[in-house]
Amino acid sequence: MEILLSIAIFLAFGFGFVLVNMLVGAVIRPSAPNPEKVSIYECGEPTVGSSWVQFDLRFYVVALFYLIFDVEVALIWPIAVVFRDHAGPALVIAGVFLALILVGYVYEWYSGSLDWIRSTANVRAPAGVGGLAGARLGTITTAAEARRLARRDPEMVEEERATVGAPS
């Protein structure tokens, strides 16, 4: 019971602190809107065209991989600092750490997450591929290509086989 009371007091003070600071800021900050201040911009540049576009999710995958390898470098730095004084243990720890990162990298590579293939949304389907499969797959014409895609999206390949009758 005592711990719940201390958690409630902590949360109340936390929320109160944030609320009071936001209210004080709203009261004392100047308000001088003008068209330039309220205009929409992206990275300091005016927008061009509509902002309602389909954004390719592969950019997020690349950003996540960058983040992973950026954190990896930050975590290797302490090992590099102590390497001069404790070379053996630092080398073992660094080896294990890099092996784990390498296993994750190889898995992502094999699973196809690192493939940067063109979207087939605006690509015409080849002759003989029609229906839903032609609209979604567009460029799959051989069993080898279907197997390559199966690593990434097995359901899509099953639709292709059902629609076109592609060999296994």
One Martini backbone bead per residue (centre of mass of N, CA, C, O) as a GRO file, in nm:
protein
  168
    1MET     BB    1   0.058   0.063  -0.020
    2GLU     BB    2   0.301   0.254   0.006
    3ILE     BB    3   0.397   0.229  -0.289
    4LEU     BB    4   0.142   0.343  -0.424
    5LEU     BB    5   0.160   0.621  -0.296
    6SER     BB    6   0.441   0.700  -0.412
    7ILE     BB    7   0.357   0.672  -0.709
    8ALA     BB    8   0.126   0.879  -0.703
    9ILE     BB    9   0.296   1.120  -0.613
   10PHE     BB   10   0.496   1.116  -0.845
   11LEU     BB   11   0.285   1.150  -1.074
   12ALA     BB   12   0.163   1.415  -0.974
   13PHE     BB   13   0.424   1.582  -0.986
   14GLY     BB   14   0.487   1.532  -1.283
   15PHE     BB   15   0.224   1.642  -1.408
   16GLY     BB   16   0.231   1.916  -1.264
   17PHE     BB   17   0.497   2.020  -1.379
   18VAL     BB   18   0.417   2.012  -1.677
   19LEU     BB   19   0.158   2.183  -1.660
   20VAL     BB   20   0.279   2.441  -1.541
   21ASN     BB   21   0.488   2.493  -1.768
   22MET     BB   22   0.281   2.515  -1.999
   23LEU     BB   23   0.115   2.751  -1.883
   24VAL     BB   24   0.343   2.955  -1.852
   25GLY     BB   25   0.425   2.954  -2.151
   26ALA     BB   26   0.143   3.048  -2.263
   27VAL     BB   27   0.145   3.325  -2.109
   28ILE     BB   28   0.455   3.453  -2.173
   29ARG     BB   29   0.448   3.415  -2.461
   30PRO     BB   30   0.461   3.533  -2.763
   31SER     BB   31   0.206   3.659  -3.008
   32ALA     BB   32   0.310   3.666  -3.370
   33PRO     BB   33   0.144   3.611  -3.627
   34ASN     BB   34   0.232   3.502  -3.961
   35PRO     BB   35   0.251   3.370  -4.271
   36GLU     BB   36   0.546   3.265  -4.240
   37LYS     BB   37   0.511   3.109  -3.966
   38VAL     BB   38   0.245   2.928  -4.072
   39SER     BB   39   0.397   2.783  -4.272
   40ILE     BB   40   0.471   2.514  -4.460
   41TYR     BB   41   0.757   2.294  -4.397
   42GLU     BB   42   1.065   2.122  -4.517
   43CYS     BB   43   1.361   2.174  -4.403
   44GLY     BB   44   1.318   2.493  -4.489
   45GLU     BB   45   1.119   2.414  -4.719
   46PRO     BB   46   0.898   2.435  -4.943
   47THR     BB   47   0.642   2.280  -5.059
   48VAL     BB   48   0.585   2.021  -5.313
   49GLY     BB   49   0.292   1.959  -5.340
   50SER     BB   50   0.158   1.696  -5.203
   51SER     BB   51   0.146   1.529  -4.879
   52TRP     BB   52  -0.040   1.291  -5.009
   53VAL     BB   53   0.172   1.033  -5.005
   54GLN     BB   54   0.331   0.745  -5.075
   55PHE     BB   55   0.543   0.594  -4.851
   56ASP     BB   56   0.823   0.418  -4.845
   57LEU     BB   57   0.910   0.172  -4.608
   58ARG     BB   58   1.216   0.130  -4.676
   59PHE     BB   59   1.321   0.381  -4.532
   60TYR     BB   60   1.276   0.268  -4.245
   61VAL     BB   61   1.466   0.029  -4.270
   62VAL     BB   62   1.720   0.193  -4.318
   63ALA     BB   63   1.701   0.355  -4.055
   64LEU     BB   64   1.720   0.108  -3.865
   65PHE     BB   65   1.995   0.010  -3.960
   66TYR     BB   66   2.145   0.263  -3.888
   67LEU     BB   67   2.080   0.255  -3.587
   68ILE     BB   68   2.210  -0.014  -3.523
   69PHE     BB   69   2.504   0.066  -3.625
   70ASP     BB   70   2.533   0.313  -3.445
   71VAL     BB   71   2.509   0.162  -3.175
   72GLU     BB   72   2.743  -0.026  -3.223
   73VAL     BB   73   2.961   0.190  -3.218
   74ALA     BB   74   2.895   0.289  -2.930
   75LEU     BB   75   2.956  -0.005  -2.801
   76ILE     BB   76   3.262  -0.025  -2.900
   77TRP     BB   77   3.415   0.207  -2.763
   78PRO     BB   78   3.478   0.085  -2.478
   79ILE     BB   79   3.653  -0.141  -2.592
   80ALA     BB   80   3.869   0.043  -2.721
   81VAL     BB   81   3.960   0.182  -2.456
   82VAL     BB   82   4.043  -0.106  -2.298
   83PHE     BB   83   4.242  -0.261  -2.491
   84ARG     BB   84   4.527  -0.181  -2.387
   85ASP     BB   85   4.488  -0.309  -2.090
   86HIS     BB   86   4.255  -0.545  -2.201
   87ALA     BB   87   4.286  -0.736  -2.464
   88GLY     BB   88   4.155  -1.013  -2.423
   89PRO     BB   89   3.867  -0.948  -2.311
   90ALA     BB   90   3.799  -0.740  -2.530
   91LEU     BB   91   3.817  -0.937  -2.771
   92VAL     BB   92   3.599  -1.132  -2.679
   93ILE     BB   93   3.366  -0.933  -2.653
   94ALA     BB   94   3.383  -0.821  -2.940
   95GLY     BB   95   3.340  -1.090  -3.086
   96VAL     BB   96   3.060  -1.153  -2.976
   97PHE     BB   97   2.922  -0.895  -3.062
   98LEU     BB   98   2.989  -0.913  -3.370
   99ALA     BB   99   2.855  -1.188  -3.413
  100LEU     BB  100   2.568  -1.098  -3.346
  101ILE     BB  101   2.550  -0.880  -3.561
  102LEU     BB  102   2.615  -1.067  -3.804
  103VAL     BB  103   2.374  -1.255  -3.775
  104GLY     BB  104   2.159  -1.033  -3.816
  105TYR     BB  105   2.259  -0.942  -4.095
  106VAL     BB  106   2.232  -1.213  -4.244
  107TYR     BB  107   1.932  -1.247  -4.193
  108GLU     BB  108   1.839  -0.988  -4.336
  109TRP     BB  109   1.961  -1.059  -4.606
  110TYR     BB  110   1.814  -1.333  -4.652
  111SER     BB  111   1.513  -1.218  -4.610
  112GLY     BB  112   1.520  -0.929  -4.789
  113SER     BB  113   1.543  -0.646  -4.632
  114LEU     BB  114   1.789  -0.528  -4.828
  115ASP     BB  115   1.614  -0.509  -5.063
  116TRP     BB  116   1.592  -0.282  -5.358
  117ILE     BB  117   1.298  -0.283  -5.499
  118ARG     BB  118   1.075  -0.223  -5.717
  119SER     BB  119   0.778  -0.120  -5.749
  120THR     BB  120   0.462  -0.272  -5.887
  121ALA     BB  121   0.233  -0.054  -5.912
  122ASN     BB  122   0.340   0.073  -6.223
  123VAL     BB  123   0.356  -0.218  -6.351
  124ARG     BB  124   0.333  -0.418  -6.605
  125ALA     BB  125   0.224  -0.711  -6.686
  126PRO     BB  126   0.297  -0.984  -6.819
  127ALA     BB  127   0.236  -1.209  -7.030
  128GLY     BB  128  -0.002  -1.430  -6.861
  129VAL     BB  129  -0.049  -1.219  -6.631
  130GLY     BB  130  -0.325  -1.200  -6.411
  131GLY     BB  131  -0.503  -1.031  -6.212
  132LEU     BB  132  -0.395  -1.014  -5.897
  133ALA     BB  133  -0.109  -1.105  -5.962
  134GLY     BB  134  -0.048  -0.893  -6.180
  135ALA     BB  135  -0.094  -0.645  -5.996
  136ARG     BB  136   0.115  -0.731  -5.762
  137LEU     BB  137   0.371  -0.855  -5.922
  138GLY     BB  138   0.422  -0.819  -6.254
  139THR     BB  139   0.743  -0.972  -6.276
  140ILE     BB  140   0.662  -1.270  -6.243
  141THR     BB  141   0.785  -1.561  -6.448
  142THR     BB  142   0.946  -1.749  -6.257
  143ALA     BB  143   1.031  -1.980  -6.023
  144ALA     BB  144   1.280  -1.829  -5.914
  145GLU     BB  145   1.132  -1.567  -5.848
  146ALA     BB  146   0.926  -1.696  -5.656
  147ARG     BB  147   1.136  -1.799  -5.451
  148ARG     BB  148   1.256  -1.524  -5.383
  149LEU     BB  149   0.979  -1.410  -5.278
  150ALA     BB  150   0.911  -1.628  -5.059
  151ARG     BB  151   1.104  -1.512  -4.844
  152ARG     BB  152   0.910  -1.250  -4.812
  153ASP     BB  153   0.602  -1.356  -4.947
  154PRO     BB  154   0.415  -1.634  -4.941
  155GLU     BB  155   0.124  -1.537  -5.008
  156MET     BB  156   0.185  -1.415  -5.288
  157VAL     BB  157   0.281  -1.679  -5.420
  158GLU     BB  158   0.019  -1.838  -5.381
  159GLU     BB  159  -0.151  -1.652  -5.560
  160GLU     BB  160   0.015  -1.699  -5.815
  161ARG     BB  161  -0.030  -2.006  -5.838
  162ALA     BB  162  -0.341  -2.000  -5.843
  163THR     BB  163  -0.369  -1.809  -6.099
  164VAL     BB  164  -0.133  -1.933  -6.301
  165GLY     BB  165   0.035  -2.205  -6.233
  166ALA     BB  166   0.298  -2.223  -6.102
  167PRO     BB  167   0.570  -2.380  -6.044
  168SER     BB  168   0.747  -2.517  -5.768
   0.00000   0.00000   0.00000
